[in-house]
Each structure stands twice: as C-alpha cells, then as structure tokens.
Amino acid sequence: MNGIETILLVAVGFALGGILKGATGAGAPLVAVPVMAVLYGVPFAVTVSVMPNLIPNFWQAWKFRSHLLPRVLTLRFALAGALGAAIGTFILAFVPQDILALMVAGIVLFYILFRQMMPHWSLEQEHAVRLAIPVGTLAGMLQGASGISAPASITFLNAMKLERLQFMATISVFFAALGIVQIPLLIYWGFLTPERFLLSCAAMLPLMAAMPLGAYLVRYISKEAFDRMILVMLAGLAIKLAYGAVF
C-alpha cells in the first residue's frame, strides 16, 4: 500500500476508536490497534498508537485531576503499569510477528468472553489497592506488547463501579504513565521512526474529531446495543488476525 492509503486507513482505525472513546470515555486502542494490526502488523499498530494514547490522556488526567481515586491506588496502578509497559516493549522487540498477532487476537477474544460471562463483576476499593500492582503490571505488559490493555486495565476499573469522571481521571493517569515509558523504548528498539512519529501525531486528529460523534450516537443508541456492535466488530477483527497468523 502507498503512503496515502496508509494514512487513510490509519485515520479510519482511529476514527472508529474515537467513536468508542467519545461514547464510553476510553477504549480507543481496543478498536484502532486490531484494525492497524490486520493491515500492517502489531509493531506498527503499537507504535502509531503511542501519541494518541499519551497526549489526550495526559490532558484528561490534568483536567479531571480532582476526581482521581485515592493517591495510593492511583500511583500503584500507574507505576506498575509503567513497569509492565517496559517489559511489554521488550516482548514486542523479540517475539515473532505471528505470535504477537495471535496475542492481540487472544486478548480481544478474552475481553469479549469476559464481558459476556461476567458483566456485573464488582470489586471493593480496599481489595483494589492490593490488586493494583499485579493488575497494573499485567495491563502495562499487554499495552507494551500488543497495544491493548483493556482486558486488564478497563475491566479492573469498571469492576470498582466508579463514577464516569473518576474512571476517566484514573485511566488517563495510567495511560499517560505508560506512554512516558513506551516512547523512549520504542525509539531505542527502532520502532518509532520519524515517519511513524508524524503518523502517530496525525492520528490524534481523526481520534479527537470522531469523539463528539460517539458522544452523540450514545444518546440515541442504547449502551447495550452500542456495546454489542463494538464486540461483534472486535470479534471479526480478532478472527481475521488469528487466521492471518496461522495461515
């Protein structure tokens, strides 16, 4: 594919991710990464996602800082995530492409099954403090290696039944911490080239432009119906990824 096609397809992936983020407050990589991974491979998808993960979440973390969870929980979760992101980037550098594709497919399918089988799972904050380090590390590893941490990060925070602004503030601090660690490591391992950096910066435009559409759509489509549409699309992408890796 030529450069124009690449730009357009990346824009579509992040626009779809922006619709999800606008509707739910998070989860843009859950759509954008599988779309790009199907077309260009996991390392490309992870690298191009880094700036859309860092900048909007850094801004959101600052904007909603007054709604953060208690400091001990927020810091444990974010710092453990940063450590996990470093480990995950190492995995990205050395694990073969087909295995990475299967990893992304497996993570997405696990997330879909978990959402279907345990939709009402809940977690008390006192237990969440104890789980913040192992869950944060796992989520960071998933983000660093595959670009998708939602099965661990978003599920963990959703289980606490947080208010929307609490959720947005805390997940934004988490993703900002991951991005700060990921960028220098992606440069070191040769993934974040100048061209990919510019493409990653440009990807923020369709992401942010599509977010109001997601916020608009969720007013006219029930949350359950919107959820089902996203999960069906993700299942198709995961199956496509797995098929391409195996055959």
C-alpha positions in Angstrom: 0.0 0.0 0.0 1.2 3.5 -0.7 1.6 6.3 1.8 -1.8 7.9 1.1 -3.6 4.6 1.6 -1.7 4.0 4.8 -2.7 7.5 6.1 -6.4 7.0 5.2 -6.6 3.5 6.7 -4.9 4.6 10.0 -7.3 7.6 10.1 -10.3 5.2 9.7 -8.9 3.0 12.6 -8.5 5.9 14.9 -11.9 7.5 13.9 -13.6 4.2 14.9 -11.6 4.3 18.1 -12.6 7.9 18.7 -16.3 7.0 18.4 -15.8 4.4 21.1 -13.9 6.8 23.3 -16.5 9.5 22.8 -19.3 7.1 23.7 -17.6 5.4 26.7 -14.7 7.6 27.8 -12.0 5.0 27.0 -11.1 2.1 24.8 -9.9 3.8 21.6 -6.9 1.4 21.2 -9.2 -1.6 21.5 -10.6 -0.7 18.0 -7.7 1.1 16.4 -5.0 -1.4 17.2 -6.7 -4.5 15.7 -7.6 -2.6 12.6 -4.0 -1.5 12.0 -2.6 -4.9 13.1 -4.7 -6.6 10.4 -3.3 -4.3 7.8 0.3 -3.6 8.8 1.2 -5.8 11.8 1.3 -5.5 15.6 4.6 -3.4 15.9 3.3 -0.8 13.5 -0.1 -0.7 15.4 1.5 -0.3 18.8 3.9 2.4 17.6 1.4 4.5 15.8 -0.9 4.3 18.8 1.6 5.8 21.2 0.9 9.6 20.8 -2.9 9.2 20.7 -2.5 7.3 23.9 -0.2 9.8 25.6 -1.4 13.4 24.7 -5.2 13.1 25.1 -4.8 11.1 28.3 -2.2 13.5 29.7 -4.7 16.3 29.1 -7.6 14.4 30.5 -5.6 13.4 33.6 -4.9 17.1 34.3 -8.4 18.3 33.5 -10.1 15.7 35.8 -7.3 15.5 38.5 -9.8 16.5 41.2 -11.7 13.3 40.6 -8.8 10.9 40.9 -9.0 7.9 43.2 -7.0 7.9 46.4 -3.3 8.5 45.8 -2.1 5.1 46.9 -4.3 3.3 44.5 -3.7 5.6 41.6 0.1 5.6 42.0 0.3 1.9 42.5 -1.7 1.2 39.4 0.1 3.8 37.2 3.7 3.0 38.3 3.1 -0.8 38.0 1.7 -0.1 34.5 4.8 1.8 33.5 7.0 -1.2 34.7 4.7 -3.5 32.7 5.0 -1.3 29.6 8.8 -1.6 29.7 8.5 -5.4 29.9 5.9 -5.5 27.1 8.0 -3.4 24.8 10.9 -5.8 25.3 8.5 -8.6 24.3 7.4 -6.6 21.2 11.0 -6.3 20.2 11.8 -10.0 20.4 8.7 -12.1 19.9 7.8 -13.1 16.3 5.2 -11.2 14.4 2.7 -14.1 14.1 2.8 -14.8 17.8 2.2 -11.1 18.5 -0.8 -11.2 16.1 -2.2 -14.3 17.9 -1.6 -12.5 21.2 -3.7 -9.5 20.1 -6.4 -11.8 18.8 -6.4 -13.8 22.1 -6.6 -10.7 24.2 -9.5 -9.2 22.3 -11.4 -12.5 22.4 -10.8 -12.9 26.1 -12.1 -9.4 26.7 -15.3 -10.2 24.7 -15.9 -13.5 26.6 -15.2 -11.8 29.9 -17.7 -9.1 29.2 -20.3 -11.6 28.2 -19.8 -14.1 31.0 -19.3 -11.7 33.9 -21.0 -8.3 33.1 -21.7 -7.5 36.7 -18.4 -8.5 38.4 -17.5 -5.9 41.1 -14.5 -5.1 43.2 -14.3 -3.2 46.5 -11.7 -0.4 46.7 -9.9 -2.0 49.6 -9.3 -5.1 47.5 -8.4 -3.0 44.5 -5.5 -1.4 46.4 -4.0 -4.8 46.9 -4.6 -5.8 43.3 -3.4 -2.5 41.8 0.3 -3.6 41.4 -0.2 -7.1 39.8 -3.1 -5.9 37.6 -1.3 -2.7 36.6 1.8 -4.6 35.7 -0.2 -7.1 33.6 -2.1 -4.3 31.9 1.2 -2.4 31.1 2.7 -5.6 29.6 -0.4 -6.1 27.4 -0.2 -2.4 26.3 3.6 -2.6 25.6 3.4 -5.9 23.7 0.1 -5.6 21.9 -1.2 -2.0 22.2 -4.3 -3.2 24.1 -4.6 -3.2 27.9 -8.4 -3.1 28.2 -8.9 -6.7 29.3 -6.9 -5.8 32.4 -7.0 -2.1 32.9 -10.5 -1.1 31.9 -12.0 -4.3 33.4 -10.2 -3.6 36.7 -11.5 0.0 36.9 -15.0 -0.9 35.7 -15.3 -3.5 38.4 -15.0 -0.8 41.0 -18.2 0.8 39.7 -16.6 4.2 39.5 -18.3 7.4 38.5 -17.5 8.4 34.9 -15.1 11.3 35.9 -13.3 9.1 38.4 -12.9 6.4 35.8 -11.7 8.9 33.1 -9.2 10.6 35.5 -7.6 7.3 36.7 -7.4 5.5 33.4 -5.9 8.7 31.9 -3.1 8.8 34.5 -2.5 5.1 33.8 -2.2 5.6 30.0 -0.1 8.7 30.4 2.4 6.8 32.6 2.6 4.0 30.0 3.2 6.5 27.2 6.1 8.2 29.0 7.9 4.9 29.3 7.0 3.5 25.9 8.2 6.4 23.7 11.9 6.2 24.6 11.9 2.4 24.5 10.1 2.3 21.1 12.8 4.8 19.8 15.6 2.6 21.2 14.3 -0.6 19.6 13.9 1.2 16.3 10.1 1.0 16.1 9.3 4.8 16.5 10.9 6.2 13.3 10.4 9.9 12.4 7.8 8.9 9.8 5.8 6.8 12.3 6.1 9.6 14.9 4.5 12.0 12.5 1.8 9.5 11.6 1.2 8.9 15.3 0.8 12.6 15.9 -1.5 12.9 12.9 -3.7 10.0 14.2 -4.8 12.2 17.0 -6.8 14.3 14.6 -9.4 11.7 13.5 -9.5 10.3 17.0 -10.5 13.6 18.5 -12.7 14.6 15.6 -14.7 11.4 16.0 -15.2 11.6 19.8 -18.2 14.0 19.5 -19.8 11.6 17.1 -19.5 8.8 19.7 -21.0 11.1 22.4 -23.9 11.9 20.0 -24.6 8.3 19.0 -24.7 7.0 22.5 -27.7 9.4 23.2 -29.7 7.6 20.5 -28.4 4.0 20.7 -28.7 2.1 24.0 -25.4 1.4 25.7 -26.2 -2.3 25.4 -26.8 -2.1 21.7 -23.6 0.0 21.2 -21.6 -2.5 23.2 -22.9 -5.4 21.2 -22.0 -3.6 17.9 -18.4 -3.0 19.1 -18.0 -6.5 20.4 -19.2 -8.0 17.1 -16.7 -5.9 15.2 -13.9 -6.8 17.6 -14.7 -10.5 17.2 -14.4 -10.2 13.4 -11.0 -8.4 13.7 -9.7 -10.9 16.2 -10.7 -13.8 13.9 -9.1 -12.1 10.9 -5.9 -11.6 12.9 -5.7 -15.1 14.1 -6.5 -16.6 10.7 -3.7 -14.4 9.1 -1.2 -15.5 11.7 -1.9 -19.2 11.4 -2.5 -19.5 7.6 
